[in-house]
Every structure is written in structure tokens, then in C-alpha cells.
Amino acid sequence: MDGPSPPQPPAGVNGFKVDERPGEQWISLEKKFGENEEIKVEVTMFDGSAPVTKSGDKNSQLGEEVQLHITLIVSIFKEESNQVLEFICSAWPDALDINKVYLRERAKMPRQPYTGPPFRELDDELQDSLYEFLEERGIDDSLCSSLHRYMNYKDRAEYIRWMRSLKSAIEGA
């Protein structure tokens, strides 16, 4: 397919090294934290949305916009430990929401891990401390904003890649 090349996304996002995973709907982020902690973040392309009403148009359907959603699976582990602390989060354009927090063994992922109670039911202080824990490691609102920009690149690149593959398949048929 003639035309523009897919846009090239940056090699890093907010201090994380990016594995762009061409042809997939995910990217992976990795970085070290401190002397012995590793952080891996699996990030979906846009996988949902929520309606947002423009201010001043609270009762008007015409005033609705859509806010895109990205899911993050954050895995944090220390080199000497067999335990992985995992967070399942929602990344909105300007905010991070933690949905679940659980521990698992590094070597295996249980089919149905016990993920504890819903995050919103945890004590407020515990919720705050878990947000602070992630913020110290660069998993924060700023990362969400950067990931939304990054996924716009990826969305365009995957669309161009898909169109080229489709054209090749049709021409080869």
C-alpha cells in the first residue's frame, strides 16, 4: 500500500522502556526501581469508553463526548522474592484508577487468583497508600496522559499495518 509509513512511537514513556509489540493490541513497559525492584506494565490499546457531558450541557445528548479508557496490569517484584504484587488499573486521559490489587507467585499465574475485595471497599488510608506506592514508581496520572498519546500513535500505526495486510491479501487472492 502506497502512502505514509506508520507513525513511529517513542522508544520510552515517562522513564519506562517500551516494547511496542507490532500487530498486537498491547504494549509492555519495563523499568527498574531502586536496587532490586522490577516493574512491568502490560497496557491495552483503547479498550473502552465512558460518556462525558460537556459543562453547560448537562441535559443535552448533543453535549456528550467520549472519554477513552486503557487497562493497565502492573506487576511489581523484587529480585529475591517469588511474590509478584499486581494491580489492575484503569488509565483515563488524566487519572489513574486502581481496580484490583493481589499477590501471586512469580512462576505461575493461577487461573482464578483471589484478588481481594473490590478496591473501593478497602479502608481509605490503605487506598491512599497504594496510590502513593504506585506514584513513587511512576505509575500515576502523568503516565496515563502519556499512554493516551502513545496509544494514539499505536492506533494509527496498527490501522496502516492492517490496511497494508488487507490490500496484500486481496491482491494476492
Secondary structure by P-SEA (a helix, b strand, c coil): cccccccccccccccccccccccccbbbbbbbcccbbbbbbbbbcccbbbbbbccccccccccbbbbbbbbbbbbbbcccccbbbbbbbbbccccccccccccccccccccccccccccccccaaaaaaaaaaaaaacccaaaaaaaaaaaaaaaaaaaaaaaaaaaaaaaac
